[in-house]
């Protein structure tokens, strides 16, 4: 059997008691609507309880959901967290950096694709010879070795290094924007998300 994500939201910063009360009500509702179905109803009947991770405050429903699903386990408890839906507007600098990253990523991807007019290529690792007409990517299908030229390998390495540096700058700007928005918002409009995995 599989698992499906399950969740409900409480429209305020709920206490642990309120979270548990709401969880029991949702379980009762699921039992009424779906029946027991031998433990595979894909709803809150299939989890044991709630773990409250209330020391964190997430900046969006999506961020909160991703955290809950990464921590929760099937047949175990769902996770309760607090979140606010902040408007994290990107700065002009961040937008430009992300455009550069996209452009460089396309260049990196193109370097991995055969565009040469040569009919054949040979793997320097295992010595196998291949017809380029039947290949798209510059990777040996037998040993997995790269079929890029030495120049292409150096260029790919430089581009990948630049992308990593730009992503690090974007991460810093994102963190600064998040901290600024959190400071401005404070504790306003905090909601509670309860989410995890249901067996189905």
Secondary structure, 3 states (H helix, E strand, C coil): CCEEEEEEEECCCCCHHHHHHHHHHHHHHHHHHHCCHHHCCCCHHHCCCEEEEEEEEECCHHHHHHHHHHHCCCCCCEEEEEECCCCCCCCHHHHHHHHHHHHHHHHHHHHCECCCCCCEEECCCCCCEEEHHHCCECECCCCCCECCCHHHHHHHHHHHHHHHHHHHHHHHHHHHHHHHHHHHHCCCCCEEEEEEEEEC
